[in-house]
Amino acid sequence: MNLLLLNDTYFGSTIEEAGVQVLRVGPGEDNDVVVDPDYDDISEAIAKLPFKPDAILQVDSINRHIFFHGLEKIRAPRAFYAIDAPINEFWQQDFAHFWDQVWVDQPETVDHWRKQGITWANWLPLAADRSTFFPPNDSEERDLDVVFVGTMDYERRPKRSAILHRLRRIADVTLVDGGGTRSVGSDDVANYYRRAKIVLNELLFDGINLRTFEAMACGAVLLTEQGRGEDRLFGDNRELVTFNAQNLETVVQELLDDPEKMQQVGNSAAEVIRTTHSIQHRARKVLRELAGLKIRDARDNDEARARYEWGKWMASWKWEHLREHRHRAAEWLVDRFHLLDPGRQTVFLEGVGQAEQARDYLKQMLQDGIASPTLKPALASLALSIGDDTTAREALELGEVDRMTLHLATGERLLSLEQDLTPGFNRMHAPRSAWTAFEHFSVVHSMDETSKEALEGLDKVLMQHRSPEFMLPLWQRYHSRSPKNEEIERLLVRRAKAGYFIPSIAKRKPRDTRANVQAMPQATRTRTVHIQRRRAAG
């Protein structure tokens, strides 16, 4: 097989080692053909070479998402591996229509896509590269109690900071802090995992991340939060150990006091990775399926291409480096506007600077009786963006209410439609007709931090996504303004506990009704036991 391999930083040399003839193309110097994806036509670069691909595989990357210009001109079956699906679904789901086969790293995302008609999507879990991640030899000692590899940022990852703060009280904790960098310095990280008794795995979203496989491959005990998805592949107290907000210290202390159990779990973990979850296992599966892959009839029609361009256009609102792709996608879509559904048409018009036309378009659709539950909140969002509060009131069927109330009502309407939040993507700077409930509640909170309705809306959204830790400072500020409110105090304590913080109520003096909830002493928020400046995983 002649395989055109695009933007691969995951499979490495594994596919070539399987005897496949590979041509690597991408922006990095490690590629056989180096292209600038913003401007170069990849089909022209390939045409100059004596290489005719039998199949095309593009692998998404964590650090920098790449879209290739001219790929649609190459006539061969093509497949895409979607990485970090929970935070990229907002563009990957549309992008998937361009491909004959899509592998996705999280099973819940696959389930959702297949329900939406993307039947060519399948689950392909991440895996460990065992040339780097492997157990220590018999003479090497595990001399580190608890290791965490990842970026420390109290504002962005408060739960992570809280968990590590609690662990430091009972064990030595080694932190390999990436300083904001999500790239993995694989050799250094693997050495830490081989020295670790326990490796902490803290998750921003549900799913099975790369750290899981790599730490287990090194024979460390992976300590991961209960109920986040690993049970799809691994057994608790068999190949890994889980914890929750109530039993964190107990679980860790019992492990440290039981070296035999730690060795047993670590050995089982390393063995299951060796036999089932290595990069070689994934590469063999990919190559088997690529060998039999056929071109889908629908992949090259205008509707599929419109979804593909739409996916790129939406991704460009999150990542500034994709601005050139936004312009190119817009040029293609503007001549095929009719291929977009009404909701996308509205967002597109607003995104290309025609917000008033988009508003009028939505109003006309409602007058024509088009039944779509999303049209009214989209119209309200759009009208608010251009200062047309009258239209927003009409869309929401409200009387003379102020702008804050309109944002709250729009947020509640979107929340009822399960358009609550886009994980990993704050849409504040994207077209407002594409906003979710989160953005509307955030606007109200920015206008008035004392708005209980805004806080309750944000609380609903974040609790649905299992992120209570982000509500804690907001409720804490609110409580400081109304210290006599025991209902808020109880809510604050619940959110603190759910977010792994340790709340403590300040003792009240006689006749003193003020209450204070401290989740973490300020002085310990950024203190670490060992800080090694390495390029580390997020």
ZIGI-V340018 format. One record per backbone hydrogen bond with DSSP energy under -0.5 kcal/mol. NH is the residue of the N-H (numbers start at 1). CO is the residue of the C=O. If there is no record, write none. Layout:
# ZIGI-V340018
nh: [NH | NH]
co: [CO | CO]
This chain:
# ZIGI-V340018
nh: [3 | 3 | 4 | 4 | 5 | 5 | 6 | 6 | 7 | 9 | 14 | 17 | 18 | 18 | 19 | 20 | 21 | 22 | 23 | 24 | 25 | 26 | 31 | 32 | 33 | 35 | 35 | 37 | 39 | 40 | 42 | 42 | 44 | 45 | 46 | 47 | 48 | 49 | 51 | 53 | 54 | 55 | 56 | 57 | 58 | 59 | 60 | 60 | 69 | 71 | 73 | 74 | 75 | 76 | 77 | 79 | 80 | 81 | 82 | 82 | 83 | 87 | 88 | 88 | 89 | 91 | 92 | 93 | 95 | 96 | 97 | 98 | 99 | 100 | 101 | 102 | 103 | 104 | 105 | 110 | 111 | 112 | 113 | 114 | 115 | 116 | 116 | 117 | 118 | 119 | 121 | 122 | 124 | 128 | 130 | 132 | 133 | 134 | 136 | 140 | 143 | 144 | 145 | 146 | 147 | 148 | 150 | 150 | 153 | 157 | 161 | 162 | 163 | 164 | 165 | 166 | 167 | 168 | 169 | 169 | 170 | 171 | 174 | 175 | 175 | 176 | 176 | 177 | 178 | 178 | 181 | 185 | 185 | 186 | 189 | 190 | 191 | 192 | 193 | 194 | 195 | 196 | 197 | 198 | 199 | 200 | 200 | 201 | 202 | 207 | 209 | 212 | 213 | 214 | 215 | 216 | 217 | 218 | 219 | 220 | 221 | 222 | 223 | 223 | 224 | 224 | 225 | 226 | 228 | 232 | 233 | 234 | 237 | 238 | 238 | 239 | 240 | 241 | 243 | 248 | 251 | 252 | 253 | 254 | 255 | 256 | 257 | 258 | 261 | 262 | 263 | 264 | 265 | 266 | 267 | 268 | 269 | 270 | 271 | 272 | 273 | 274 | 275 | 276 | 277 | 277 | 279 | 282 | 283 | 284 | 285 | 286 | 287 | 288 | 289 | 290 | 291 | 292 | 293 | 299 | 300 | 301 | 305 | 306 | 307 | 308 | 309 | 310 | 311 | 312 | 313 | 314 | 315 | 316 | 317 | 318 | 319 | 320 | 322 | 323 | 326 | 327 | 328 | 329 | 330 | 331 | 332 | 333 | 334 | 335 | 336 | 337 | 339 | 340 | 345 | 346 | 347 | 348 | 349 | 350 | 351 | 352 | 353 | 354 | 358 | 359 | 360 | 361 | 362 | 363 | 364 | 365 | 366 | 367 | 368 | 369 | 370 | 372 | 375 | 376 | 377 | 378 | 379 | 380 | 381 | 382 | 383 | 384 | 385 | 386 | 386 | 387 | 388 | 389 | 392 | 393 | 394 | 395 | 396 | 397 | 397 | 398 | 401 | 406 | 407 | 408 | 409 | 410 | 411 | 412 | 413 | 414 | 415 | 416 | 417 | 417 | 418 | 419 | 420 | 423 | 425 | 427 | 429 | 430 | 434 | 435 | 437 | 438 | 440 | 441 | 442 | 443 | 444 | 445 | 446 | 447 | 448 | 451 | 452 | 455 | 456 | 457 | 458 | 459 | 460 | 461 | 462 | 463 | 464 | 465 | 466 | 467 | 470 | 471 | 472 | 473 | 475 | 476 | 477 | 478 | 479 | 480 | 481 | 481 | 482 | 482 | 485 | 486 | 489 | 490 | 491 | 492 | 493 | 494 | 495 | 496 | 497 | 498 | 499 | 500 | 501 | 502 | 503 | 506 | 506 | 512 | 513 | 518 | 518 | 519 | 524 | 525 | 530 | 532 | 532 | 533 | 534 | 534 | 536 | 538]
co: [1 | 21 | 2 | 55 | 3 | 23 | 4 | 57 | 25 | 7 | 11 | 13 | 14 | 15 | 16 | 15 | 1 | 20 | 3 | 22 | 5 | 33 | 28 | 24 | 24 | 26 | 33 | 35 | 36 | 36 | 40 | 69 | 41 | 41 | 42 | 43 | 44 | 46 | 49 | 51 | 2 | 2 | 77 | 4 | 79 | 6 | 58 | 81 | 40 | 68 | 70 | 71 | 73 | 74 | 54 | 56 | 101 | 58 | 80 | 103 | 81 | 84 | 84 | 85 | 85 | 88 | 88 | 89 | 91 | 92 | 94 | 95 | 96 | 78 | 78 | 120 | 80 | 122 | 82 | 106 | 107 | 108 | 109 | 110 | 111 | 112 | 113 | 114 | 113 | 117 | 118 | 102 | 104 | 277 | 128 | 129 | 129 | 132 | 218 | 137 | 141 | 195 | 143 | 172 | 198 | 174 | 148 | 176 | 151 | 153 | 157 | 158 | 159 | 160 | 161 | 162 | 163 | 164 | 165 | 166 | 167 | 167 | 146 | 173 | 530 | 148 | 174 | 175 | 150 | 176 | 178 | 183 | 535 | 184 | 185 | 186 | 187 | 188 | 189 | 190 | 191 | 192 | 144 | 145 | 221 | 147 | 198 | 223 | 200 | 228 | 207 | 209 | 209 | 210 | 211 | 212 | 213 | 214 | 216 | 215 | 197 | 220 | 199 | 221 | 222 | 241 | 201 | 243 | 225 | 229 | 230 | 230 | 240 | 235 | 240 | 235 | 235 | 222 | 224 | 244 | 247 | 248 | 249 | 250 | 251 | 252 | 253 | 255 | 258 | 258 | 259 | 260 | 261 | 262 | 263 | 264 | 265 | 266 | 267 | 268 | 269 | 270 | 271 | 272 | 272 | 273 | 128 | 278 | 279 | 280 | 281 | 282 | 283 | 284 | 285 | 286 | 287 | 288 | 290 | 296 | 297 | 298 | 301 | 302 | 303 | 304 | 305 | 306 | 307 | 308 | 309 | 310 | 311 | 312 | 314 | 315 | 315 | 318 | 319 | 320 | 322 | 323 | 324 | 325 | 326 | 327 | 328 | 329 | 330 | 331 | 333 | 334 | 336 | 337 | 341 | 342 | 343 | 344 | 345 | 346 | 347 | 348 | 350 | 349 | 354 | 355 | 356 | 357 | 358 | 359 | 360 | 361 | 362 | 363 | 364 | 366 | 365 | 370 | 372 | 372 | 373 | 374 | 375 | 376 | 377 | 378 | 379 | 380 | 381 | 382 | 383 | 384 | 383 | 387 | 388 | 389 | 390 | 391 | 392 | 393 | 394 | 393 | 399 | 402 | 403 | 404 | 405 | 406 | 407 | 408 | 409 | 410 | 411 | 412 | 413 | 414 | 415 | 414 | 418 | 421 | 422 | 425 | 426 | 427 | 431 | 432 | 419 | 420 | 436 | 437 | 438 | 439 | 440 | 441 | 442 | 443 | 444 | 448 | 450 | 451 | 452 | 453 | 454 | 455 | 456 | 457 | 458 | 459 | 460 | 461 | 463 | 462 | 467 | 468 | 468 | 469 | 471 | 472 | 473 | 474 | 475 | 476 | 477 | 478 | 478 | 479 | 482 | 484 | 485 | 486 | 487 | 488 | 489 | 490 | 491 | 492 | 493 | 494 | 495 | 497 | 496 | 519 | 501 | 504 | 516 | 509 | 511 | 504 | 516 | 517 | 521 | 522 | 173 | 175 | 530 | 531 | 177 | 532 | 534 | 182]
